């Protein structure tokens, strides 16, 4: 299992749209867009969990710097144990 950080998301991004995008590169286990406290307004970042690390690395490399719904994506691997983004 591999976690990917995805930043600079348009605020109207749906989790299903991200699942569809990342599914082009492999099996997606989960998609989560971070939301603000009690308002549940979406933030501009989220996380994707993919079943296979090699698929996650390929997806991140291809999608980083690509446009998605008019926004330039920032995509990197994420280590949840260290709570930080790392270069692929």
C-alpha angles and dihedrals in degrees: 000000000000131000123216126197114216118191139180092043118169107253092239094057114133121216089232090059091054091047090053092048096049093041087071086073102040147306113331114208098184144352124204128178111198114241133198116255118273095347092063089210109159121252121215096258142057146159135257123198116204126191097227123048094210090055090049092051091049092048092049093048094049097042100041107104094012124125118251118181090339098312128106106237125226108206126177140150115269129209107209091192091058094031093224142111118244134192117257 
